């Protein structure tokens, strides 16, 4: 059996429930693990050791008295430093928030503690969670445990790195532009972006501290080293806010696929607007073959919306509108010029398709936003017809494996390399756009390692509300030996 730090959450909970392991022993083991490996990774940036140990002793005493709080009773875990934990610093990687200590838990943290979880500390993010790499002036750079010269991704990069390095069994990330799915892909762990509005965002930064509204496009979701733990954690953190519990209760639709030989699987693996590294595309096609060999019905997905030409304009427009609230007037003017000059940007170097729409979204009046939002809702209704034909849709997560660290500015001048050719940095937003725009559940599932030794994942997308189907399908891939977490060498 693995050492405690690499055991699954459900295995640890079984031992806690059976009295074979104490919460204090487990908490001390994870604290020791963090002290041992975190200097190489810099994923965990805040610890509350004394409080965590006190909470662990209390959890053990409560269990001995027959008072178990919930399904995570006595389990220690880390939390992305965008979720507010009362009494613990929450910075979102931003210097102005270096001393911000909230007095109230985020709704997600309240759900975790009601379920019996123990918060060990916080994991690193980019400033205000706005990059695909995790670094900031407060805490420095987080490294990928599989190769320290590469990023673990962002914005939930510290969370993914901590999972991969065995510093926690569970994490809660947040995802606006792939911020759960991409770090999971870069670090070879599991991550799930839920269907629209399943998880409350109250107590998440950004928005500013004290924000009550649920932001457009953004979702909070579970991260783990296996699919079963994803489901366990999703069922804890999902559900209505306290004031909404008077009128509705969560009832997740059961998985529609219980074995691979009954699965209907669609593949959408290539699009001319965002090429993917050929090695990854070949691996995804080989996965399709392996699934067909196991009796699944595997087809090339066909649907009017399965083209980035249709998805990216609406995604970038609405993304621009959302993020415009944090931009200075000078930055808005800059985005206006990018929108105007979009036809000529290609002459200055690689440019992400439809990126001009982001600039228009930043500056548009509300009546134009309403038109784009209504278009999005019609597309959301239209996508249902795809999932009458398939249970899940498999796509890439990003065009490459984890990219090398690149903190150069401005961001739009950064490049990635795909098939030996330079591509725009923001191409990494393209393949996550469908699920984000339409509020679809999307599970990032580790498949293996590329020739460069870095892990890679596949994205499993489902119909609105079918979260247990995509997570369940990830579990079936694990059971068949087609997917799963692999420890980084040296850990």
N, C-alpha and C positions, 0 to 999 in steps of 0.2 A: 504493500500500500504506500502511496505517496506520503511524504512528510506532511504535517498538518497544513503548511502554507500552500500546498498544491492540491489539497483535497477540495472536492466540490462543496458548495454550500449545503446541498441536501444531505451529503454524506456527513458533514460536520454536525448538522442539526440532528441527524439520527443518533449520533454518538452522544450529543448533549441530552437528547430526550431519553436515551437508555441509561444515563448516568455513567457512561464510560469515559466521559470527558467533561471537565468543568469549563465554564465560560472564562474564569480567571486564567486557567492554564492556556486556553486558546488565545486569549487576548495577549498574554505575555509572549506567546510564541510568535504572533504576528508583529508585535512591537519589536521583538528581537530580529525578525526577518527584515523589517523596515530599516532598522539600524545597520543591518548587514549589507543589504544590496542597494538601498536608496542612494548612497553617494555616487554610484555608477549611473543611475538613471535620472535622479532628481524629479521623481514623479510626485512624491508626498512632500508637501511644502508646509503643512501645519499639523502638529500633533497635540492632543490633549490626553497625555498618558495617565495622569493621576485620576482624572474624571472617568476615563475609559475603564481603568482598573476598579474604581469604586462602583461603577455601573455593573461591571462583570460580577463582582462579589455580591451585589444586590440581586442580580439575576440568578446566581446560584442559590442564594438564600430563599428567594421566591419560589424557585423550582422545588427545593427541598420541602417547602410548605405547601406544595401542590398548587401554586398560583402561577400559571404560565400565561404570559400576556398575549402571545400570538405566535404565528408560524415562524418568526425569526428570533424567538426568545433566546437571548444570550449570545447571538452571533455578532461579532465585531466586523465592521466594514468601513471603508473610506468613502468620501463624498467629493464630487467635483466642486471646486471652489467658485461655483456660481450659485449654489444653493445655501440659503441662510440657515445657520445653526445657532440657536440662542447662546450667547456668551462666547462663541468662537469667531475669530476674525474671518470675514468674508470679503475678499478683495476683487474677485473677478479679474485678477491680474493687473489691476489698475492702481497706480500710485495714489490718486486722490482718495482711495478707499482703504489705504494701508491700516488705518485704525478703526475701520467700521466693524463694530461688534453688535449685531442685531440683538434685540431683546425678545424676539419671537421667532420660533421655527418657521421655515417654509412649510407649506402644506405637505410636500413630499416627506420632509423630515418628521413631521407629526405622524404621518402614516407609518414610517419606519419605526419610530419609537413606540407607537401603539402596538406594533407587531413584535416588539421586544428587541429590536436591533440596537447595537451599541455603536456610536459614531467614534471611530478612532481619530480621524483627522481629515484633512482636505488634500485634493490633488490638483496639480498645476494646469493652467489654461493660458491661452494668449490674452492680451489685454482686451477686456470686455468681450471675450469669447468670439473675436472677429477675425480669426485667421485659421488656416489649415495646418499650422504648426503651433506648438505650445511653448511659448517663451515670453518673457516680460522683464521689465527692469527690476521688479520687486524680488523675484525668485529665480531668475535666470532661465536656462534652456533645459527642457526635458528631452532625454535621449530615448531612442528606440532600443529596447533590450536585445533585439535581434542583431542590431548593428548601431553602435553609438554615433556613427557619422550620419545617421539618417533620423528623420523626425518620426515620432510616434503618431503624428497627425494632430488635428485640432478640430473643434476646440476641446473635446473630451480626451485630449492626448495623454494627460497625466493619469486619467482613469484607466485608459487602455494599457498604458505602460505598467501601471501598478498591478493590474490583473495578470499581464504576461509575465511579470517578474515575481509573482507569488506573494505580493504584499497585501492582498485582499481577495476575498472570494466573490464579492459582489460590488458593483458600482452603479450609481445613477447618473447618466449623462443627459445632455440636452442636444437637440438636433434641429438646426435651421437650414444649413447648407451641407448636410452630411456629417455633422459634428459628432454623431455616434457611429454611423456606418463607416466613415473613412478611417478614424482611428482604430476601429475594430479590424478593418481590412489591413491597415499598415502593421498592426501588432499581432494579427492572427488570433484574435479572440472573437467572442460572439457579442453582437449588439443589436438592439431592436428599436427602431423608430415606430412608435405606436400610431394607430389611426388617430385622426383629428380629435383633439381635446379630451383624450382619455385621462391625461395626467395634468393636474393643476400646476400652473406656472407661478402662482402667488408665492413670493419669497425667492424668486429667481432673479439674478442680476446678469445681464440687462433684462428688462428696463431698470430704471433707477430704483434704489431702495424705497420701499413703500408702494410700488406699483401694484394695483389690484387687477388690472385687465389681463386677459389672455392674449398674447401677441399673435398676429397672423403668422402662419407657416411653421412656427416653432413648436416642438414637442419635447417632453421629457421622457426618458425611457431607460430600460435596464441594460446592463452590460455584465457579462459573466464569461466563464470558460466552457460552458456547455449550454445546450438548449433548455434542459430541464430547469436549470437555475434561472434562465431568462423568464420562463413562465412563472416560476415561484415569485420572483421579484415583481413582475408586472402586476400580478394579482394583488400584491401589497400596495403598490404606489398608485394604481389606477382607481378612478372613482370620482364621485362628485365632491366639490368643495363643501365645507361644513354647512354653509347656508343653503346649498342646493340639495342636501340630503333630505330636506323636507318634501321634495317633489320627485326625485328620481333616484334609482339605485342601479349600479352597474351589473350587467349580465352579459358577459362575453360569449359570443357565438362559439359553439364547439368546433373543433377542427373537422374539416370535411374529408381529410385524407388520413387514413390510419395505417396504410401500408404503401410501399412504393409501387406495387403492381396494380394499384387502383388509381394512381396519381395521373392527372392530366397536366402536362408541363409545357409551357410555352417558352421559347428562347427568343430573346431580343438582344443580340450580342454585338451588332455592328451598326454604325451610323456614320455617314460621310462627314458630318459636322464635328465629330469628336472621335478620332481613331483611338483604338486601344492597342496596347503592346501585343504583338502577334502571339507571344508565348502565353499570355493570359487568355486570349481568345481561343487558342488551341486547347487550353486546359478546360475552358467552359464547354467547348464542343465535345471533348472527351467525356466530361461529366454527363452530357446529354446521351452519349452512346452508352455509357455505363448504366444510366437509368433505364434506357430502352431495353438493355439486356436483362434488367431485373423486372421487366414487364410493364413499365410505365409507358404511357402514351406521350411521346415527345414530338413536338411540332415546332416549326418556325412560326412564331406568333405573327398574326396579321391583324392589324387594326389601324384605323385612320390616325389615332393619336400616338402610335408607336413610331414617331419620327421626331427628332429633336427640333426640326424646323417648326413643328407645331407647339412643342412644349416650352422651349426656351424663351420665346418672347414674353409669354404670360408670367413665367417663373421669374425672370429677371426684372420685369416691370414691377411686380408685387413685392419682390425682395427690395428693390430700390425704394419703394414707398415706405416700407417698414423701417429700413435703416436710415432713411432721410431724417428721422427725428433726432438722431444723434450727430448729424453733420453741421458744421459751421457754414455760414452763408458763403464763404469763399470756396468751401468744398462743394457746395451745391452748384455754384457757378462753374466749377471745373467739370462736374458731371454733365452739366448742360452742354458744354463744349465737346465732351466726348460723344454725346449723343449726336450733335450736329456733324461731327467729323467722322462718324462711324464708317461711311463708304471709303474713306481714305486711310483708316487705321491700318489696314493690311499692308500698306506701303511702308509703314514704320516698323513692321515685324509681325509675328503671329498674333492674332487677335481672336478671342473666343467669340463664336457665333452669337449674334443677337445681343452682344453686350451693350450696344447703344441703348437698348430698351431699359437697361438699368438706370442710365442717366436720365431718361425721360421719366421713369418712375419716381426718381428722387425729386423731380421738380413739378410733377403734374398736380392739378387741382383735384379735389375730392370727387367731382363728378366723373372725371376720367378714371380714377381708381375704381369707382363703382362699376363702370362699364367692364373693366378688366376682371374685376371680381366676379361679376355675373358670367362672363365668358368662362372663367375657371369653374364655376358651379355647373355650367352646362357640360363642360368637359368631364367633370366628376360623375355626372349622371351617365354620360356617354360611355365611360370606361367600364361600366357594369356589364356591357355586352361582351367585352373581352373575357370576363370571368364567368360567363355562361359557357364558354368553350374550354377554358383552362382553370385549374385550381390555383396554380401559382405561375408567376412570370419570373424567369431567371435573367438577370442582366449583370454587366460589370458594376463595380462600385466607383472606381476611378480608372483612368487610362493606364496607370502604372502601379508597381509596388511602391513602398514608402520612398519618398523623395529625399535626397540629401538636404541637410539644413541649408536654408537660404533666407537670410533675414534682411536682404537688400531692400532699399526703398527707391522709388515708389513701387508698390506691390504689382501694379499692372505691367511693369517692365520685367518681372521675374519670368523665368522660362522653366518648363519641364521638357524632358526628352522622350519621345514616343517613336519607336521603330527607327531610332537613329536621327530623328529630325526634331528641331525645336518646335514646341507648341506653347501656347499661352498658359500661364499659371492657373488662370481661372477656368481652364478646361476641366479642372477637377470638380467643378460644380455641376457638370452636365448630366452625368448618368444618375445622380441622386435626385434630379429635378422632378421627374415624373411623380414619384411617391410623395415628395414634399408638396408640390403644387396641388395635387389632388387629395391630399390627406390620407394616403393609403398606408397600410402597415408594411414595413420593409425590414427584413432580418438580414444582417450581415453575417455570413457563415464562413469560417475558415476552411479552405480546401487543401492547402499544401504550401510548398515553398517553390519559388522560382529559382532559376539557375544562379541568381545572385545571392541565394540563401535567405532572402526575405519572404515572409508569408504573404499570401493573398487570399481574398475572400470572394464569394459570389453574393449578389444581392437577390433575395427572395421576396417578391412583392405579391401582395394579395388584394382582394377586393376590400372596399371600405368595411371596417369592423371585423375582418377575418384575421385578427392578430394571432389567435391560437392555431390557425391553419399554417401561417408562415413559420411560426416558432415550432410547431409540430413537425412540419416538413424538415426543418433544420435537424430536429431530433432523429428523424428517419434516416437522414444522410449520415448522421453519426453512427447509428446502429448498424448501417450497412458498410461502415468503414470507408465511406466516401468523403467524410469531413471530420473535423475535430481539431482541438487545440493541441499544439506541440510546443513543449517548453523551449525557450531560447537556449542555445548552447551556452554552457557555463553557469546556468541557473538551476 
